[in-house]
Amino acid sequence: MYTTTTDILVPFHDVDSMHVAWHGHYVKYLEVARCEFLESFGYGYQAMQASGYSWPIIDMRIKYIKPLHFGQRVRVQCTLREWEYRLKIDYVISDLATGERLTKGYTIQVAIDMAKNEMCFESPAILLQQLTNKCGPLPG
């Protein structure tokens, strides 16, 4: 499906005394990549809000394969896996220099109609429209 990449430099303030990134910061790296991913097809968080929907994360998984270190340049790859009823994005964090896979995971988001304060049981038409504009006809 649709994939983007975001490059990140692991900063000093994210590491412990061993120069290893604290596990909680990985969530931030996924968020940075997800924001760029959503913006890439014109449906970032401001556009979501303007369309009348919020998209909270309801599930997240991260598998730590190898640690990230201070000063390391990593690439976060986001791939859209599901979009019809929820937004599922897969992630792979790899070393930018070697391509070695360091971390993988996913997030799941659902649409909330902000006017009704109700969860939607299918993705709003605006998401599908933005994806179609960027990717062409969607499978399924």
N, C-alpha and C positions, 0 to 999 in steps of 0.2 A: 504494500500500500504506500502511503505517503511517509517519507523519512526526511528529517533534518539533522544537522549536527551543530553543536555549540562547543567552542573551545574555552576552557577555564584553566587559570593558573591557581594552584592551591596556595593561598596566602598564609603568612606566618601566624596571623591571629586565629587560624582554624586548626592549628596543630598543638600537640602536647609536647612535653619535654623530650620525647623521643623523635620529634619532628614528623609524627604520624597524624594524619587528619582524624579528628574526633568523629566517631560514627554518625553522630547527629547532624553534622554538616553536610553529609551526603544528600540529605533531604533538600537542603538549600541548593545544591548543585543541580538536582533534578528540577527544582522549581525555576531556576534561571533558564535551563534548557527548555522547559515546558513553556515558559512565557515567550521565548523566541519562536518556538514551534507554532504556538497558537497565532502569534502575530504574523507568521509567514503566510498564512492563508486568510488573514484579515479578520480573525475572530479572537483577539486577545481579550484580556479581562475587562478593559474599558468597553470594548465593543459588545461583549457579553452583557454587561450591565445595561448599556444603552438599548439592547434588544429586549430587555425585560427579564433576563435570566441570570441566575447565579449558578455556578458549577462547583459545588464543594467536592473535595476529595472524600470518598467514603471508604476507600480501601487502598492500601499501599504495601508493597513488598520490596525489600532490598536484600540481595544476597551479596555479602562481602566476600570476594574471592581473594583479592590481594589488597594491602593497604595503599592509600594515597599518601604522598609525602610532601613536605614543604618545598615549594618551588617547582613541583612537578606540573607539567602541562598535560592536561587530559582532554579528551574529546568525549562529549556526551551525545550519543545518537538517540534520537526519539523516533519511534515508529508507531503510527496509528494502527491499532489492531481491531478496535470495535468503535462504531459510531452510531448505529441505528437506535439503540436503546440507552446507551451510556457511552462515555468516552473512555476507552482504555488505551493507554499509551505505554509501550514497552521502552525500556532504557537500557543502553549498554554504555558503561564508562570504560574507556580504554586509554592506554598511554599514547600520547600524541606521537612520540618519537618511534616507538616500537610497534604500536598497534595491539599490544598485549591487552587482553580483556582483564579488567580489574574488578568490576562490579556490574551487576545486572539487576533489573527490577521492573516494576510496573506501578502505575497509578490508575485508579478508576474514579471517574467523576460522573455525577448525574445532574441533570438540569432541574433547577427549582424555578417555577414561575413566581417571580417576585411579587406580582400583584395579588396572587392568590395564596402565596406562601405554601405552595404544594409541589411535591415532587412530580415530575413529568415521567410518564411510563414509556415515552419514546422521545428521541432527540428532536428538538424544535427544528422547523423547516429552515431557519436562518443558518444553523450549523451545516446542514446538508447543502444549502445553496452556496455557502462560502467554500466548502470543500469541493463542490462541483466546479465552481469558478476557477479554482486553483489546479485541480487534478483531472478534470474532465468527468465523464460519467462514472458513477460509483458502482462497483460490482454488487450484485445481489439485488 
